[in-house]
Amino acid sequence: MADVWAVTSAHSYISLKYEDERDWFYIKWNGHINSDDVIATAKYYLQQQEERRCPKLLSDKSEVTGEWEEANDWLQYEWMPQVEQTGLKYLAMVLSRDMHDLSTAQDLKRRISPACKVALFYDIASAIRWLSAPEPSK
């Protein structure tokens, strides 16, 4: 059985699951998210990643609205150096159709790409295919 963590609020529902058969974490975002949601989830993921040391992360924001760009500084300067030490090498991000999500995700990709291969997708199937490759590239 997969380990699942979830947070609910008046505006969002976020779940984090370790998928043993794929040896990756899957974060599913729903609702209207903000920077606080992103930072809280990233902190919890880091705790779980310290135990499991998975090289891959699938972050699915296909069903969200909201702006989370303010979290990018924290993700770049606080989170990424720590998570890099735990072995994260590949991050697949499934984007929302919200224009704010695209620009924020592109900014995050630019910021953390030197430490981690990041790929952006508009559908979960493409993200899973990329992340399932022995050595994802992009």
DSSP file with accessible surface (Angstrom, degrees, kcal/mol):
  #  RESIDUE AA STRUCTURE BP1 BP2  ACC     N-H-->O    O-->H-N    N-H-->O    O-->H-N    TCO  KAPPA ALPHA  PHI   PSI    X-CA   Y-CA   Z-CA
    1    1 A M              0   0  233      0, 0.0     2,-0.1     0, 0.0    19,-0.0   0.000 360.0 360.0 360.0 141.2    0.0    0.0    0.0
    2    2 A A        -     0   0   38      1,-0.1     2,-0.5    17,-0.0    17,-0.1  -0.448 360.0-119.6 -76.8 145.2    1.3    3.5   -0.8
    3    3 A D  E     -A   18   0A  85     15,-0.5    15,-1.8    -2,-0.1     2,-0.4  -0.751  37.2-169.4 -79.9 131.2    2.1    6.0    1.9
    4    4 A V  E     -A   17   0A  92     -2,-0.5     2,-0.4    13,-0.2    13,-0.2  -0.982  16.0-175.5-130.4 136.1   -0.2    9.0    1.4
    5    5 A W  E     -A   16   0A  63     11,-2.7    11,-3.1    -2,-0.4     2,-0.4  -0.983  13.1-179.0-123.4 138.8   -0.1   12.4    3.0
    6    6 A A  E     -A   15   0A  44     -2,-0.4     2,-0.4     9,-0.2     9,-0.2  -0.992  15.9-162.9-140.5 148.5   -2.8   15.0    2.3
    7    7 A V  E     -A   14   0A  52      7,-2.4     7,-2.4    -2,-0.4     2,-0.4  -0.994  11.1-170.5-127.8 134.9   -3.6   18.5    3.3
    8    8 A T  E     +A   13   0A  99     -2,-0.4     2,-0.3     5,-0.2     5,-0.2  -0.952  11.1 162.3-123.1 147.5   -7.0   20.1    2.9
    9    9 A S        -     0   0   53      3,-2.4     3,-0.1    -2,-0.4    -2,-0.0  -0.858  57.5 -83.7-144.4-176.2   -8.0   23.7    3.3
   10   10 A A  S    S+     0   0  116     -2,-0.3     3,-0.1     1,-0.2    -2,-0.0   0.764 128.5  29.0 -65.1 -20.5  -10.9   25.9    2.3
   11   11 A H  S    S+     0   0   70      1,-0.2    21,-3.4    21,-0.1     2,-0.3   0.539 120.7  26.8-120.3  -9.9   -9.2   26.4   -1.0
   12   12 A S  E     - B   0  31A   9     19,-0.3    -3,-2.4    -3,-0.1     2,-0.4  -0.985  44.1-155.2-153.6 162.0   -7.1   23.4   -1.9
   13   13 A Y  E     -AB   8  30A  98     17,-2.3    17,-1.7    -2,-0.3     2,-0.4  -0.975  20.9-179.9-138.1 123.0   -6.4   19.7   -1.5
   14   14 A I  E     -AB   7  29A   0     -7,-2.4    -7,-2.4    -2,-0.4     2,-0.4  -0.992   3.9-171.1-128.5 129.6   -2.9   18.4   -2.0
   15   15 A S  E     -AB   6  28A  19     13,-2.4    13,-2.5    -2,-0.4     2,-0.4  -0.943   7.5-162.5-122.2 145.8   -1.7   14.8   -1.7
   16   16 A L  E     +AB   5  27A   4    -11,-3.1   -11,-2.7    -2,-0.4     2,-0.4  -0.997  15.3 179.2-124.5 127.7    1.7   13.3   -1.7
   17   17 A K  E     -AB   4  26A  67      9,-2.5     9,-2.9    -2,-0.4     2,-0.6  -0.995  25.6-138.9-133.8 136.2    2.2    9.6   -2.3
   18   18 A Y  E     -AB   3  25A  20    -15,-1.8     2,-0.9    -2,-0.4   -15,-0.5  -0.832  17.4-154.2 -89.5 124.1    5.2    7.4   -2.5
   19   19 A E  E >>> - B   0  24A  17      5,-3.1     4,-1.4    -2,-0.6     5,-1.3  -0.849   8.5-170.9-103.4  98.8    4.8    4.9   -5.5
   20   20 A D  T 345S+     0   0  115     -2,-0.9     3,-0.3     1,-0.3    -1,-0.2   0.866  80.9  57.3 -58.3 -43.0    6.9    2.0   -4.5
   21   21 A E  T 345S+     0   0  149      1,-0.2    -1,-0.3     2,-0.1    -2,-0.0   0.769 120.3  30.8 -65.3 -22.7    6.6    0.2   -7.9
   22   22 A R  T <45S-     0   0  105     -3,-1.0    -1,-0.2     2,-0.2    -2,-0.2   0.500 101.4-131.8-108.6 -10.3    8.0    3.3   -9.7
   23   23 A D  T  <5 +     0   0   65     -4,-1.4    33,-0.6    -3,-0.3     2,-0.3   0.939  68.1 107.2  53.5  52.4   10.3    4.5   -6.8
   24   24 A W  E   < -Bc  19  56A   4     -5,-1.3    -5,-3.1    31,-0.1     2,-0.4  -0.975  68.7-114.4-147.2 164.4    9.1    8.0   -7.1
   25   25 A F  E     -Bc  18  57A   2     31,-1.5    33,-2.8    -2,-0.3     2,-0.5  -0.815  23.2-156.7 -97.7 144.4    6.9   10.5   -5.2
   26   26 A Y  E     -Bc  17  58A  39     -9,-2.9    -9,-2.5    -2,-0.4     2,-0.5  -0.988   5.1-168.1-123.2 120.2    3.7   11.8   -6.8
   27   27 A I  E     -Bc  16  59A   7     31,-3.1    33,-3.3    -2,-0.5     2,-0.5  -0.955   3.9-166.0-109.7 123.3    2.2   15.1   -5.7
   28   28 A K  E     -Bc  15  60A  25    -13,-2.5   -13,-2.4    -2,-0.5     2,-0.4  -0.951   4.9-161.8-112.5 120.4   -1.3   15.8   -6.8
   29   29 A W  E     +B   14   0A   9     31,-2.6    34,-0.6    -2,-0.5     2,-0.3  -0.861  11.5 176.4-104.0 136.1   -2.5   19.4   -6.5
   30   30 A N  E     +Bc  13  63A  38    -17,-1.7   -17,-2.3    -2,-0.4    34,-0.2  -0.995  43.1   6.5-138.7 143.8   -6.2   20.4   -6.5
   31   31 A G  E    S-Bc  12  64A  33     32,-1.7    34,-2.0    -2,-0.3     2,-0.7  -0.561 106.2 -22.4  94.6-153.4   -8.0   23.7   -6.0
   32   32 A H  E     - c   0  65A  98    -21,-3.4    34,-0.2    32,-0.2     2,-0.2  -0.875  69.2-171.0-103.6 109.6   -6.7   27.2   -5.6
   33   33 A I        -     0   0    0     32,-2.6    34,-0.3    -2,-0.7     2,-0.2  -0.630   8.4-173.9-103.7 161.1   -3.1   27.1   -4.4
   34   34 A N     >  -     0   0   51     -2,-0.2     4,-1.9    32,-0.2     3,-0.3  -0.809  46.1 -84.5-139.3-178.8   -0.7   29.8   -3.2
   35   35 A S  H  > S+     0   0   12     32,-0.5     4,-2.7    -2,-0.2     5,-0.2   0.853 124.3  57.0 -60.8 -37.1    2.9   30.0   -2.1
   36   36 A D  H  > S+     0   0  123      1,-0.2     4,-2.5     2,-0.2    -1,-0.2   0.906 107.0  49.4 -61.8 -40.2    2.2   28.9    1.4
   37   37 A D  H  > S+     0   0   22     -3,-0.3     4,-2.3     2,-0.2     5,-0.2   0.914 111.8  48.8 -63.1 -43.2    0.7   25.7    0.1
   38   38 A V  H  X S+     0   0    5     -4,-1.9     4,-2.7     2,-0.2    -2,-0.2   0.937 113.4  45.8 -64.4 -45.3    3.7   25.1   -2.1
   39   39 A I  H  X S+     0   0   33     -4,-2.7     4,-2.4     2,-0.2     5,-0.2   0.934 112.8  49.7 -66.3 -43.7    6.2   25.7    0.7
   40   40 A A  H  X S+     0   0   55     -4,-2.5     4,-2.0    -5,-0.2    -1,-0.2   0.923 114.6  45.1 -61.8 -42.5    4.3   23.5    3.2
   41   41 A T  H  X S+     0   0    1     -4,-2.3     4,-2.9    -5,-0.2    -1,-0.2   0.916 111.6  52.2 -68.3 -41.5    4.1   20.7    0.7
   42   42 A A  H  X S+     0   0    9     -4,-2.7     4,-2.4    -5,-0.2    -2,-0.2   0.886 109.0  51.2 -62.4 -37.8    7.7   21.0   -0.4
   43   43 A K  H  X S+     0   0  112     -4,-2.4     4,-1.9     2,-0.2    -1,-0.2   0.917 112.0  45.8 -65.2 -43.9    8.8   20.8    3.3
   44   44 A Y  H  X S+     0   0   60     -4,-2.0     4,-2.1     2,-0.2     5,-0.2   0.930 111.5  52.0 -66.5 -42.7    6.8   17.7    3.8
   45   45 A Y  H  X S+     0   0    0     -4,-2.9     4,-3.2     1,-0.2     5,-0.2   0.929 106.8  54.4 -56.7 -44.6    8.1   16.1    0.6
   46   46 A L  H  X S+     0   0   13     -4,-2.4     4,-2.2     1,-0.2    -1,-0.2   0.922 106.6  51.3 -58.4 -42.6   11.7   16.9    1.8
   47   47 A Q  H  X S+     0   0  104     -4,-1.9     4,-0.9     1,-0.2    -1,-0.2   0.927 114.6  42.7 -59.2 -45.7   11.1   15.0    5.0
   48   48 A Q  H >X S+     0   0   26     -4,-2.1     4,-2.2     1,-0.2     3,-0.5   0.893 112.1  54.0 -68.8 -38.6    9.8   12.0    3.1
   49   49 A Q  H 3X S+     0   0    0     -4,-3.2     4,-3.0     1,-0.2    -2,-0.2   0.851  99.6  61.9 -65.8 -33.4   12.5   12.2    0.5
   50   50 A E  H 3< S+     0   0   95     -4,-2.2    -1,-0.2    -5,-0.2    -2,-0.2   0.863 111.0  40.5 -60.9 -32.9   15.2   12.2    3.3
   51   51 A E  H << S+     0   0  143     -4,-0.9    -2,-0.2    -3,-0.5    -1,-0.2   0.892 127.1  30.0 -80.5 -42.2   13.9    8.7    4.2
   52   52 A R  H  < S-     0   0   82     -4,-2.2    -3,-0.2     2,-0.1    -2,-0.2   0.767  80.7-154.1 -92.7 -33.5   13.3    7.3    0.7
   53   53 A R     <  -     0   0  138     -4,-3.0    -3,-0.1    -5,-0.2    -4,-0.1   0.912  23.7-179.5  56.5  50.7   16.0    9.1   -1.4
   54   54 A C        -     0   0    0      1,-0.1    -1,-0.2    -5,-0.1   -30,-0.1  -0.619  28.0-146.4 -80.6 139.5   14.0    8.7   -4.7
   55   55 A P  S    S+     0   0   38      0, 0.0    34,-2.6     0, 0.0    35,-2.3   0.632  77.3  59.9 -80.2  -9.5   15.6   10.1   -7.8
   56   56 A K  E     -cd  24  90A  28    -33,-0.6   -31,-1.5    33,-0.2     2,-0.4  -0.936  54.3-174.9-130.4 145.0   12.3   11.2   -9.3
   57   57 A L  E     -cd  25  91A   5     33,-2.0    35,-2.6    -2,-0.4     2,-0.6  -1.000   8.9-160.2-136.6 131.3    9.4   13.4   -8.5
   58   58 A L  E     -cd  26  92A   2    -33,-2.8   -31,-3.1    -2,-0.4     2,-0.6  -0.959   9.9-172.3-111.5 116.0    6.1   13.8  -10.4
   59   59 A S  E     -cd  27  93A   9     33,-3.0    35,-2.9    -2,-0.6     2,-0.8  -0.942   3.7-165.9-114.0 112.4    4.2   17.1   -9.5
   60   60 A D  E     +cd  28  94A   6    -33,-3.3   -31,-2.6    -2,-0.6     3,-0.3  -0.834  24.2 156.8-107.3 101.2    0.8   17.3  -11.1
   61   61 A K  E >   +     0   0A   7     33,-2.7     3,-1.3    -2,-0.8    -1,-0.1   0.022  34.9 121.2-106.3  24.8   -0.8   20.8  -11.0
   62   62 A S  E 3  S+     0   0A  46      1,-0.3    35,-0.4    34,-0.1    -1,-0.2   0.737  76.2  45.5 -63.2 -20.8   -3.1   20.1  -13.9
   63   63 A E  E 3  S+c   30   0A 118    -34,-0.6   -32,-1.7    -3,-0.3     2,-0.3  -0.152  95.9  98.2-117.7  39.2   -6.2   20.9  -11.8
   64   64 A V  E <   -c   31   0A   6     -3,-1.3    34,-0.4   -34,-0.2     2,-0.3  -0.864  43.6-169.0-124.5 161.0   -5.2   24.0  -10.0
   65   65 A T  E     +c   32   0A  69    -34,-2.0   -32,-2.6    -2,-0.3     2,-0.1  -0.833  43.5  76.0-127.8 172.1   -5.5   27.8  -10.1
   66   66 A G  S    S-     0   0    8     -2,-0.3     2,-0.5   -34,-0.2   -32,-0.2  -0.293  72.1 -83.5 112.2 163.9   -3.7   30.4   -8.2
   67   67 A E        +     0   0  112    -34,-0.3   -32,-0.5    -2,-0.1    34,-0.1  -0.919  37.9 162.1-110.5 132.8   -0.3   32.1   -8.1
   68   68 A W    >   +     0   0    0     -2,-0.5     3,-2.0   -34,-0.2     4,-0.4   0.175  37.7 117.8-132.2  17.0    2.6   30.5   -6.3
   69   69 A E  T >   +     0   0   95      1,-0.3     3,-1.9     2,-0.2     4,-0.4   0.820  65.9  68.9 -59.7 -32.3    5.5   32.5   -7.8
   70   70 A E  T 3> S+     0   0  173      1,-0.3     4,-0.5     2,-0.2     3,-0.4   0.751  92.5  61.8 -61.0 -19.8    6.6   33.9   -4.4
   71   71 A A  H <> S+     0   0    0     -3,-2.0     4,-2.9     1,-0.2    -1,-0.3   0.686  81.7  83.1 -78.2 -17.0    7.6   30.4   -3.4
   72   72 A N  H <> S+     0   0    0     -3,-1.9     4,-2.5    -4,-0.4     5,-0.2   0.856  86.9  52.3 -61.8 -37.6   10.3   30.2   -6.1
   73   73 A D  H  > S+     0   0   87     -4,-0.4     4,-2.8    -3,-0.4     5,-0.4   0.955 113.5  44.6 -60.3 -47.3   13.0   32.1   -4.2
   74   74 A W  H  X>S+     0   0   54     -4,-0.5     4,-2.5     1,-0.2     5,-2.1   0.922 113.1  50.9 -63.3 -43.2   12.5   29.7   -1.2
   75   75 A L  I  <>S+     0   0    7     -4,-2.9     5,-2.8     3,-0.2    -1,-0.2   0.906 115.6  42.7 -61.6 -40.5   12.4   26.6   -3.5
   76   76 A Q  I  <5S+     0   0   47     -4,-2.5    -2,-0.2    -5,-0.2    -1,-0.2   0.945 126.1  28.3 -70.8 -48.9   15.7   27.7   -5.2
   77   77 A Y  I  <5S+     0   0  147     -4,-2.8    -3,-0.2    -5,-0.2    -2,-0.2   0.770 134.6  21.3 -92.1 -26.7   17.7   28.8   -2.2
   78   78 A E  I  X5S+     0   0  103     -4,-2.5     4,-0.8    -5,-0.4    -3,-0.2   0.833 127.0  35.5-105.2 -53.1   16.3   26.7    0.7
   79   79 A W  I  ><S+     0   0   12     -5,-2.1     4,-2.9     2,-0.2     5,-0.3   0.943 111.3  54.0 -74.6 -51.2   14.6   23.6   -0.7
   80   80 A M  H  ><S+     0   0    7     -5,-2.8     4,-2.7    -6,-0.3     5,-0.2   0.904 106.0  51.4 -59.6 -44.6   16.7   22.7   -3.8
   81   81 A P  H  > S+     0   0   60      0, 0.0     4,-1.1     0, 0.0    -1,-0.2   0.908 116.4  42.9 -59.2 -36.2   20.1   22.5   -2.0
   82   82 A Q  H  X S+     0   0   85     -4,-0.8     4,-0.6    -3,-0.3    -2,-0.2   0.928 115.6  46.0 -73.5 -46.2   18.6   20.2    0.6
   83   83 A V  H ><>S+     0   0    0     -4,-2.9     5,-1.5     1,-0.2     3,-0.8   0.850 106.4  60.2 -69.5 -30.1   16.6   18.0   -1.7
   84   84 A E  H ><5S+     0   0   90     -4,-2.7     3,-1.5    -5,-0.3    -1,-0.2   0.900 100.3  56.3 -61.9 -37.6   19.6   17.7   -4.0
   85   85 A Q  H 3<5S+     0   0  148     -4,-1.1    -1,-0.3     1,-0.3    -2,-0.2   0.729 101.6  58.0 -66.0 -21.2   21.5   16.1   -1.1
   86   86 A T  T <<5S-     0   0    5     -3,-0.8    -1,-0.3    -4,-0.6    -2,-0.2   0.456 124.4 -99.0 -89.6  -2.6   18.8   13.5   -0.9
   87   87 A G  T < 5 +     0   0   28     -3,-1.5     2,-0.3    -4,-0.3    -3,-0.2   0.539  62.9 158.2 102.6   7.7   19.3   12.3   -4.5
   88   88 A L      < +     0   0    4     -5,-1.5    -1,-0.3     1,-0.2   -32,-0.2  -0.507   3.3 155.4 -67.0 126.5   16.5   14.1   -6.4
   89   89 A K        +     0   0  125    -34,-2.6    28,-2.7    -2,-0.3     2,-0.4   0.581  55.9  44.0-122.9 -23.4   17.6   14.1  -10.1
   90   90 A Y  E     -de  56 117A  17    -35,-2.3   -33,-2.0    26,-0.2     2,-0.4  -0.992  53.1-177.3-136.3 130.9   14.4   14.4  -12.2
   91   91 A L  E     -de  57 118A   6     26,-2.8    28,-2.3    -2,-0.4     2,-0.5  -0.982   5.7-167.8-129.4 117.2   11.3   16.5  -11.7
   92   92 A A  E     -de  58 119A   0    -35,-2.6   -33,-3.0    -2,-0.4     2,-0.5  -0.931   9.5-165.6-102.8 124.4    8.3   16.2  -14.1
   93   93 A M  E     -de  59 120A   6     26,-2.8    28,-2.8    -2,-0.5     2,-0.6  -0.953   9.1-156.2-115.7 120.8    5.8   19.0  -13.7
   94   94 A V  E     -de  60 121A   1    -35,-2.9   -33,-2.7    -2,-0.5    28,-0.2  -0.863  26.1-141.6 -93.8 123.2    2.3   18.7  -15.2
   95   95 A L        -     0   0    6     26,-3.5     2,-0.1    -2,-0.6   -33,-0.1  -0.518   4.2-125.2 -92.7 153.8    1.0   22.2  -15.7
   96   96 A S        -     0   0    8     -2,-0.2   -34,-0.1     2,-0.2   -33,-0.1  -0.411  29.3-116.2 -78.6 163.5   -2.4   23.8  -15.3
   97   97 A R  S    S+     0   0  185    -35,-0.4     2,-0.3   -33,-0.2    -1,-0.1   0.530  83.9 115.0 -79.3  -4.3   -3.9   25.7  -18.3
   98   98 A D    >>  -     0   0   38    -34,-0.4     4,-1.4     1,-0.2     3,-0.7  -0.503  68.9-139.7 -67.5 125.8   -3.6   28.8  -16.1
   99   99 A M  H 3> S+     0   0  145     -2,-0.3     4,-1.9     1,-0.2     5,-0.2   0.840 101.3  59.2 -58.6 -33.7   -1.1   31.3  -17.6
  100  100 A H  H 3> S+     0   0   86      1,-0.2     4,-2.2     2,-0.2    -1,-0.2   0.895 102.4  53.8 -63.2 -37.3    0.3   32.1  -14.2
  101  101 A D  H <> S+     0   0    2     -3,-0.7     4,-2.7     2,-0.2     5,-0.2   0.916 106.8  51.3 -64.3 -42.3    1.2   28.5  -13.7
  102  102 A L  H  X S+     0   0   36     -4,-1.4     4,-2.6     2,-0.2     5,-0.2   0.955 112.7  43.3 -62.0 -50.8    3.2   28.3  -16.9
  103  103 A S  H  X S+     0   0   57     -4,-1.9     4,-2.1     1,-0.2    -1,-0.2   0.905 116.0  48.5 -65.7 -37.5    5.3   31.4  -16.3
  104  104 A T  H  X S+     0   0    2     -4,-2.2     4,-2.5    -5,-0.2    -1,-0.2   0.922 112.7  47.8 -67.9 -42.2    5.9   30.4  -12.6
  105  105 A A  H  X S+     0   0    0     -4,-2.7     4,-2.8    -5,-0.2    -2,-0.2   0.903 110.9  51.1 -65.4 -40.3    6.9   26.8  -13.6
  106  106 A Q  H  X S+     0   0  103     -4,-2.6     4,-2.2    -5,-0.2    -1,-0.2   0.909 110.4  49.8 -63.1 -40.1    9.2   28.1  -16.4
  107  107 A D  H  X S+     0   0   24     -4,-2.1     4,-2.1    -5,-0.2    -2,-0.2   0.934 111.8  47.7 -63.4 -44.9   10.9   30.4  -13.8
  108  108 A L  H  X S+     0   0    9     -4,-2.5     4,-2.3     1,-0.2     5,-0.3   0.926 109.8  53.2 -63.3 -42.9   11.3   27.5  -11.3
  109  109 A K  H  X S+     0   0   61     -4,-2.8     4,-2.1     1,-0.2    -1,-0.2   0.935 109.4  48.8 -56.8 -47.2   12.7   25.3  -14.1
  110  110 A R  H  < S+     0   0  161     -4,-2.2    -1,-0.2     1,-0.2    -2,-0.2   0.906 112.9  48.7 -59.7 -39.3   15.3   27.9  -15.0
  111  111 A R  H  < S+     0   0   46     -4,-2.1    -1,-0.2     1,-0.2    -2,-0.2   0.852 122.9  27.5 -72.2 -38.2   16.3   28.3  -11.3
  112  112 A I  H >X S+     0   0    2     -4,-2.3     4,-1.5    -5,-0.1     3,-1.4   0.545  90.4  97.5-106.9  -5.4   16.7   24.7  -10.3
  113  113 A S  T 3< S+     0   0   43     -4,-2.1    -1,-0.1    -5,-0.3    -2,-0.1   0.807  75.9  62.8 -56.8 -34.3   17.7   23.0  -13.6
  114  114 A P  T 34 S+     0   0  122      0, 0.0    -1,-0.3     0, 0.0    -2,-0.1   0.891 115.1  33.6 -59.1 -31.0   21.4   23.1  -12.9
  115  115 A A  T <4 S+     0   0   30     -3,-1.4     2,-0.3     1,-0.2    -2,-0.2   0.689 130.7  21.9 -94.5 -20.6   20.8   20.8  -10.0
  116  116 A C  S  < S-     0   0    4     -4,-1.5     2,-0.5    -7,-0.2    -1,-0.2  -0.997  77.9-114.1-150.9 137.6   17.9   18.7  -11.3
  117  117 A K  E     -e   90   0A  88    -28,-2.7   -26,-2.8    -2,-0.3     2,-0.4  -0.666  39.4-169.7 -75.4 124.5   16.5   17.9  -14.7
  118  118 A V  E     -e   91   0A   2     -2,-0.5     2,-0.4   -28,-0.2   -26,-0.2  -0.957   9.8-176.0-121.1 132.9   13.1   19.5  -15.0
  119  119 A A  E     -e   92   0A   0    -28,-2.3   -26,-2.8    -2,-0.4     2,-0.4  -0.991  13.6-146.4-129.3 139.4   10.5   18.9  -17.7
  120  120 A L  E     +e   93   0A  31     -2,-0.4     2,-0.3   -28,-0.2   -26,-0.2  -0.873  21.1 176.0-107.8 137.8    7.2   20.6  -18.1
  121  121 A F  E     -e   94   0A  19    -28,-2.8   -26,-3.5    -2,-0.4     3,-0.1  -0.942  34.0-149.3-138.0 157.6    4.1   18.9  -19.5
  122  122 A Y  S    S+     0   0   96     -2,-0.3     2,-0.3   -28,-0.2   -28,-0.1   0.418  86.9  46.1-104.3  -2.0    0.4   19.6  -20.2
  123  123 A D  S  > S-     0   0   73      1,-0.1     4,-1.5     0, 0.0     3,-0.1  -0.999  73.2-133.5-142.3 147.9   -0.7   16.0  -19.7
  124  124 A I  H  > S+     0   0   58     -2,-0.3     4,-2.7     1,-0.2     5,-0.2   0.857 102.5  60.9 -66.4 -36.1    0.1   13.3  -17.1
  125  125 A A  H  > S+     0   0   46      1,-0.2     4,-2.4     2,-0.2    -1,-0.2   0.920 106.0  46.4 -61.6 -43.1    0.7   10.5  -19.6
  126  126 A S  H  > S+     0   0   27      2,-0.2     4,-2.4     1,-0.2    -1,-0.2   0.903 112.3  51.0 -66.0 -39.2    3.6   12.4  -21.2
  127  127 A A  H  X S+     0   0    0     -4,-1.5     4,-2.7     2,-0.2     5,-0.2   0.922 110.7  48.6 -64.1 -42.2    5.1   13.2  -17.8
  128  128 A I  H  X S+     0   0   40     -4,-2.7     4,-2.2     1,-0.2    -2,-0.2   0.921 110.5  51.1 -65.4 -42.4    4.9    9.6  -16.7
  129  129 A R  H  X S+     0   0  164     -4,-2.4     4,-0.7    -5,-0.2    -1,-0.2   0.935 113.2  45.3 -58.9 -47.1    6.5    8.4  -20.0
  130  130 A W  H >< S+     0   0   29     -4,-2.4     3,-1.0     1,-0.2    -2,-0.2   0.946 115.4  45.8 -61.9 -47.3    9.4   10.9  -19.5
  131  131 A L  H 3< S+     0   0    0     -4,-2.7    -1,-0.2     1,-0.2    -2,-0.2   0.795 106.7  60.4 -70.1 -24.7    9.9   10.1  -15.9
  132  132 A S  H 3< S+     0   0   62     -4,-2.2    -1,-0.2    -5,-0.2    -2,-0.2   0.644  80.8 104.8 -77.6 -15.6    9.7    6.3  -16.5
  133  133 A A  S << S-     0   0   33     -3,-1.0    -3,-0.0    -4,-0.7    -4,-0.0  -0.374  81.8-122.6 -63.9 144.9   12.7    6.4  -18.8
  134  134 A P  S    S+     0   0  117      0, 0.0    -1,-0.1     0, 0.0    -3,-0.0   0.892 107.2  16.3 -56.3 -39.7   15.9    5.0  -17.3
  135  135 A E  S    S-     0   0  137      2,-0.0    -3,-0.1    -5,-0.0    -4,-0.1  -0.715  86.7-153.8-133.7  81.0   17.7    8.3  -17.9
  136  136 A P        -     0   0    2      0, 0.0     2,-0.3     0, 0.0    -5,-0.1  -0.241  16.8-173.6 -56.9 142.2   15.1   11.1  -18.6
  137  137 A S              0   0   83     -7,-0.1    -4,-0.0   -47,-0.0    -2,-0.0  -0.976 360.0 360.0-137.1 152.7   16.4   13.9  -20.7
  138  138 A K              0   0  148     -2,-0.3   -20,-0.2   -19,-0.0     0, 0.0  -0.772 360.0 360.0 172.4 360.0   15.1   17.3  -21.9
